[in-house]
Amino acid sequence: MSTVDDSPVEDLIGRSNRLGADRRNTNYAGGNTSAKGTGIDPVTGQPVDLVWVKGSGGDLGTLTPAGLAVLRLDRLRALAQVYPGVEREDEMVAAFDYCLHGRGGAAPSIDTAMHGLVDAAHVDHLHPDAGIAFATAADGEALTKQCFGDRVVWLGWRRPGFQLGLDIAAAKQAHPRAIGVILGGHGITAWGNSSAECEANSREIIRTAQAFIDERGRPDPFGPIIDGYTALPQPQRHARAAALAPLLRGLASTDRRQVGHYTDTAPVLDFLARTQHPRLAALGTSCPDHFLRTKVRPLLLDLPPTAPLDEVKQRLKDLHEQYRADYAAYYQQHATPDSPPMRGADPAIVLIPGIGMFSYGTNKQTARVAGEFYLNAINVMAGAQAISTYQPISEAEKFRIEYWALEEAKLQRMPQPKPLTTRIALVTGAGSGIGRAIAHRLAAEGACVVVADRNPHTAATVAAEIGDTDTAIPLTVDVTDTTAIQHAIQTTLLTYGGLDLVINNAGLSISKPLLETTDTDWDTQHSVMARGSFLISREAAPTLIDQHMGGDIIYITSKNSVFAGPNNLAYSAAKADQAHQVRLLATELGPHGIRVNGINPDGVVQGSGIFAAGWGAQRAATYNIPEHQLGAFYAQRTLLKREVLPEHVANAVYALTAGNLTHTTGLHIPVDAGVAAAFLR
């Protein structure tokens, strides 16, 4: 026997996904939807009225049934009889657990009361740009009446919670013709007797609000353009953004390390070119979903895009110091004895006129979403300014949300970050073999990975294996080409905001005795390994230095850097060059907190692009064995009698970068299963 009426759930998921697919309707992980229906009590076997509502932290666009909280409607509504009042409404969230049906599904969100108490079969709560524009307009109540008549009711600002649910339910009862409400400073709520009607009502509110703004709003809500503040052409804009990215990431990571995201879309650049942008940016965002991700206000550079770079950098340092002081003052002014500790005083959003916006978070997705939310906030400000004056909720109310005990509890429930979360890695030669294994391991441990390889197809394949662009991107890089390397560093900075781990892995080998080694053989191998790793390190070092966050440069060298193997002069000499670069750079970069280490593998046959390209056949011929036996041959000459695989080298990279070897630099770690002739002395 089924314990759930599936049709409300199917309708709810379809509606949620459609609404959430369009960020003009609601933000990522913002808003919530619900449906009421009938299920079977698993104890009595009798029908019971239920409400399914999007659980805490879920995203409408990707919602599945597993993301729904399922509650008994009679118990949820009975809570109104024991509600202790707005001063103690937070206690009601814990009471939701006693209303769950069966296992209950996802954790109920703070908005659960809204969905259960409103007398409608289906309810949507959304954060559309057009709706929040009305909600943050200084005369939003009058504009709502003018725009919607009695179809939509104005409800002034209330913090999300049980009281808001009661008030929306009362508004619906008092206005039987209404299809929804505008929530002052916040968003919209709509309802319907069917899922289709509810969705249609949500879309009607959004569409009508936007049409009102488009038809009646002023054409330049942000004012005229400021001379000298228009956007630089894209090449210069991106070059300036990349030049600023390391400094900005370091500043934004003063309290805790962050990953960055860069946005230079037309709405952002236009906003920053207009006369009203300083005033509006200072007012901050309004919708709770916005400022919880963007902080109460951004850090705004007050110089034109053509200002000298050194002047801009110094000004950003000064503004950052002032931002931290202002944020600490904001916390001290509004904190109460039971407020959670201050979580950090660094900005989540940095606005650079003529260049764009940098957003920051604990991972790439969080940083990207913060930028998306601030773009929504710009759209909201544009709408509010077009029809009125933008007037967000007060800083006191923002603080009540930002340092809400329930918000703190949500943060505490988040899983612990992986060891390399917030680290950004560039791995060369990552399209196969050792490089591929390193890229996979670093990403699995939380890092953002730039998969760099000369072969664009293998780079793209490995990046796709790892995940989406929030986790890995492919880049075609010839390590002998300085321009290509510079482009790779710039792309890394514009994608992830910085760089922490540089893995010099690209290599090749041509195995010949001395008298058969040509000038080209020698030059090719030294160009790729000795010169290539030098170029990568040289171009990456300024970023690591400017961030003031330390970093790691790791050379994948070889046991051949210290072992005199037969018929292998050019390769081994190039590896010896790399090995000494490790010592030299460890000495030079140590004062900046940058650690430089090497890893000396034995021959890694499995998955190796080098061995597959002919070196395996050459080495097998040198040892007079079949090529397919080469890995086993190498294993038998080691002390441990074990073959070295790509993941073993990746393990060593992880050991060096994951945080336990913080005082190790200038070291070469053998990963060769024990080759006595290659012992370091």
Secondary structure in CASP SS format (residue, H / E / C, confidence):
PFRMAT SS
TARGET T0000
AUTHOR 0000-0000-0000
METHOD secondary structure of the structure
MODEL  1
M C 1.00
S C 1.00
T C 1.00
V E 1.00
D C 1.00
D H 1.00
S H 1.00
P H 1.00
V H 1.00
E H 1.00
D H 1.00
L H 1.00
I H 1.00
G H 1.00
R H 1.00
S H 1.00
N H 1.00
R H 1.00
L H 1.00
G H 1.00
A C 1.00
D C 1.00
R C 1.00
R C 1.00
N C 1.00
T C 1.00
N C 1.00
Y C 1.00
A C 1.00
G C 1.00
G C 1.00
N E 1.00
T E 1.00
S E 1.00
A E 1.00
K E 1.00
G E 1.00
T E 1.00
G E 1.00
I E 1.00
D C 1.00
P C 1.00
V C 1.00
T C 1.00
G C 1.00
Q C 1.00
P E 1.00
V E 1.00
D E 1.00
L E 1.00
V E 1.00
W E 1.00
V E 1.00
K E 1.00
G C 1.00
S C 1.00
G C 1.00
G C 1.00
D C 1.00
L H 1.00
G H 1.00
T H 1.00
L C 1.00
T C 1.00
P H 1.00
A H 1.00
G H 1.00
L E 1.00
A E 1.00
V E 1.00
L E 1.00
R E 1.00
L H 1.00
D H 1.00
R H 1.00
L H 1.00
R H 1.00
A H 1.00
L H 1.00
A H 1.00
Q H 1.00
V C 1.00
Y C 1.00
P C 1.00
G C 1.00
V H 1.00
E H 1.00
R H 1.00
E C 1.00
D C 1.00
E H 1.00
M H 1.00
V H 1.00
A H 1.00
A H 1.00
F H 1.00
D H 1.00
Y H 1.00
C H 1.00
L E 1.00
H E 1.00
G E 1.00
R E 1.00
G E 1.00
G E 1.00
A C 1.00
A C 1.00
P C 1.00
S C 1.00
I C 1.00
D C 1.00
T H 1.00
A H 1.00
M H 1.00
H H 1.00
G H 1.00
L H 1.00
V C 1.00
D C 1.00
A C 1.00
A C 1.00
H E 1.00
V E 1.00
D E 1.00
H E 1.00
L E 1.00
H C 1.00
P C 1.00
D H 1.00
A H 1.00
G H 1.00
I H 1.00
A H 1.00
F H 1.00
A H 1.00
T C 1.00
A E 1.00
A C 1.00
D C 1.00
G H 1.00
E H 1.00
A H 1.00
L H 1.00
T H 1.00
K H 1.00
Q H 1.00
C H 1.00
F H 1.00
G C 1.00
D C 1.00
R C 1.00
V E 1.00
V E 1.00
W E 1.00
L E 1.00
G C 1.00
W C 1.00
R C 1.00
R C 1.00
P C 1.00
G C 1.00
F H 1.00
Q H 1.00
L H 1.00
G H 1.00
L H 1.00
D H 1.00
I H 1.00
A H 1.00
A H 1.00
A H 1.00
K H 1.00
Q H 1.00
A H 1.00
H C 1.00
P C 1.00
R C 1.00
A C 1.00
I C 1.00
G E 1.00
V E 1.00
I E 1.00
L E 1.00
G C 1.00
G C 1.00
H C 1.00
G E 1.00
I E 1.00
T E 1.00
A E 1.00
W E 1.00
G E 1.00
N C 1.00
S C 1.00
S H 1.00
A H 1.00
E H 1.00
C H 1.00
E H 1.00
A H 1.00
N H 1.00
S H 1.00
R H 1.00
E H 1.00
I H 1.00
I H 1.00
R H 1.00
T H 1.00
A H 1.00
Q H 1.00
A H 1.00
F H 1.00
I H 1.00
D H 1.00
E H 1.00
R H 1.00
G C 1.00
R C 1.00
P C 1.00
D C 1.00
P C 1.00
F C 1.00
G C 1.00
P C 1.00
I E 1.00
I C 1.00
D C 1.00
G C 1.00
Y C 1.00
T C 1.00
A C 1.00
L C 1.00
P C 1.00
Q H 1.00
P H 1.00
Q H 1.00
R H 1.00
H H 1.00
A H 1.00
R H 1.00
A H 1.00
A H 1.00
A H 1.00
L H 1.00
A H 1.00
P H 1.00
L H 1.00
L H 1.00
R H 1.00
G H 1.00
L H 1.00
A H 1.00
S C 1.00
T C 1.00
D C 1.00
R C 1.00
R C 1.00
Q C 1.00
V E 1.00
G E 1.00
H E 1.00
Y E 1.00
T E 1.00
D C 1.00
T C 1.00
A H 1.00
P H 1.00
V H 1.00
L H 1.00
D H 1.00
F H 1.00
L H 1.00
A C 1.00
R E 1.00
T C 1.00
Q C 1.00
H H 1.00
P H 1.00
R H 1.00
L H 1.00
A H 1.00
A H 1.00
L H 1.00
G C 1.00
T C 1.00
S C 1.00
C C 1.00
P H 1.00
D H 1.00
H H 1.00
F H 1.00
L H 1.00
R H 1.00
T H 1.00
K C 1.00
V C 1.00
R C 1.00
P C 1.00
L E 1.00
L E 1.00
L C 1.00
D C 1.00
L C 1.00
P C 1.00
P C 1.00
T C 1.00
A C 1.00
P C 1.00
L H 1.00
D H 1.00
E H 1.00
V H 1.00
K H 1.00
Q H 1.00
R H 1.00
L H 1.00
K H 1.00
D H 1.00
L H 1.00
H H 1.00
E H 1.00
Q H 1.00
Y H 1.00
R H 1.00
A H 1.00
D H 1.00
Y H 1.00
A H 1.00
A H 1.00
Y H 1.00
Y H 1.00
Q H 1.00
Q H 1.00
H H 1.00
A C 1.00
T C 1.00
P C 1.00
D C 1.00
S C 1.00
P C 1.00
P C 1.00
M C 1.00
R C 1.00
G C 1.00
A C 1.00
D C 1.00
P C 1.00
A C 1.00
I E 1.00
V E 1.00
L E 1.00
I E 1.00
P C 1.00
G C 1.00
I C 1.00
G E 1.00
M E 1.00
F E 1.00
S E 1.00
Y E 1.00
G E 1.00
T C 1.00
N C 1.00
K H 1.00
Q H 1.00
T H 1.00
A H 1.00
R H 1.00
V H 1.00
A H 1.00
G H 1.00
E H 1.00
F H 1.00
Y H 1.00
L H 1.00
N H 1.00
A H 1.00
I H 1.00
N H 1.00
V H 1.00
M H 1.00
A H 1.00
G H 1.00
A H 1.00
Q H 1.00
A H 1.00
I H 1.00
S C 1.00
T C 1.00
Y E 1.00
Q C 1.00
P C 1.00
I C 1.00
S C 1.00
E H 1.00
A H 1.00
E H 1.00
K H 1.00
F H 1.00
R H 1.00
I H 1.00
E H 1.00
Y C 1.00
W C 1.00
A H 1.00
L H 1.00
E H 1.00
E H 1.00
A H 1.00
K H 1.00
L H 1.00
Q H 1.00
R H 1.00
M C 1.00
P C 1.00
Q C 1.00
P C 1.00
K C 1.00
P C 1.00
L C 1.00
T C 1.00
T C 1.00
R C 1.00
I E 1.00
A E 1.00
L E 1.00
V E 1.00
T C 1.00
G C 1.00
A C 1.00
G C 1.00
S C 1.00
G H 1.00
I H 1.00
G H 1.00
R H 1.00
A H 1.00
I H 1.00
A H 1.00
H H 1.00
R H 1.00
L H 1.00
A H 1.00
A H 1.00
E C 1.00
G C 1.00
A C 1.00
C E 1.00
V E 1.00
V E 1.00
V E 1.00
A E 1.00
D E 1.00
R C 1.00
N C 1.00
P H 1.00
H H 1.00
T H 1.00
A H 1.00
A H 1.00
T H 1.00
V H 1.00
A H 1.00
A H 1.00
E H 1.00
I H 1.00
G C 1.00
D C 1.00
T C 1.00
D C 1.00
T C 1.00
A E 1.00
I E 1.00
P E 1.00
L E 1.00
T E 1.00
V C 1.00
D C 1.00
V C 1.00
T C 1.00
D C 1.00
T H 1.00
T H 1.00
A H 1.00
I H 1.00
Q H 1.00
H H 1.00
A H 1.00
I H 1.00
Q H 1.00
T H 1.00
T H 1.00
L H 1.00
L H 1.00
T H 1.00
Y H 1.00
G C 1.00
G C 1.00
L C 1.00
D C 1.00
L E 1.00
V E 1.00
I E 1.00
N E 1.00
N C 1.00
A C 1.00
G C 1.00
L C 1.00
S C 1.00
I C 1.00
S C 1.00
K C 1.00
P C 1.00
L H 1.00
L H 1.00
E H 1.00
T C 1.00
T C 1.00
D H 1.00
T H 1.00
D H 1.00
W H 1.00
D H 1.00
T H 1.00
Q H 1.00
H H 1.00
S H 1.00
V H 1.00
M H 1.00
A H 1.00
R H 1.00
G H 1.00
S H 1.00
F H 1.00
L H 1.00
I H 1.00
S H 1.00
R H 1.00
E H 1.00
A H 1.00
A H 1.00
P H 1.00
T H 1.00
L H 1.00
I H 1.00
D H 1.00
Q H 1.00
H C 1.00
M C 1.00
G C 1.00
G E 1.00
D E 1.00
I E 1.00
I E 1.00
Y E 1.00
I E 1.00
T C 1.00
S C 1.00
K H 1.00
N H 1.00
S H 1.00
V C 1.00
F C 1.00
A C 1.00
G C 1.00
P C 1.00
N C 1.00
N C 1.00
L H 1.00
A H 1.00
Y H 1.00
S H 1.00
A H 1.00
A H 1.00
K H 1.00
A H 1.00
D H 1.00
Q H 1.00
A H 1.00
H H 1.00
Q H 1.00
V H 1.00
R H 1.00
L H 1.00
L H 1.00
A H 1.00
T H 1.00
E H 1.00
L H 1.00
G H 1.00
P H 1.00
H H 1.00
G C 1.00
I E 1.00
R E 1.00
V E 1.00
N E 1.00
G E 1.00
I E 1.00
N E 1.00
P E 1.00
D C 1.00
G C 1.00
V C 1.00
V C 1.00
Q C 1.00
G C 1.00
S C 1.00
G H 1.00
I H 1.00
F H 1.00
A H 1.00
A H 1.00
G H 1.00
W H 1.00
G H 1.00
A H 1.00
Q H 1.00
R H 1.00
A H 1.00
A H 1.00
T H 1.00
Y H 1.00
N C 1.00
I C 1.00
P C 1.00
E H 1.00
H H 1.00
Q H 1.00
L H 1.00
G H 1.00
A H 1.00
F H 1.00
Y H 1.00
A H 1.00
Q H 1.00
R C 1.00
T C 1.00
L C 1.00
L C 1.00
K C 1.00
R C 1.00
E C 1.00
V C 1.00
L C 1.00
P H 1.00
E H 1.00
H H 1.00
V H 1.00
A H 1.00
N H 1.00
A H 1.00
V H 1.00
Y H 1.00
A H 1.00
L H 1.00
T H 1.00
A C 1.00
G C 1.00
N C 1.00
L C 1.00
T C 1.00
H C 1.00
T C 1.00
T C 1.00
G C 1.00
L C 1.00
H E 1.00
I E 1.00
P E 1.00
V E 1.00
D C 1.00
A C 1.00
G C 1.00
V C 1.00
A H 1.00
A H 1.00
A H 1.00
F C 1.00
L C 1.00
R C 1.00
END
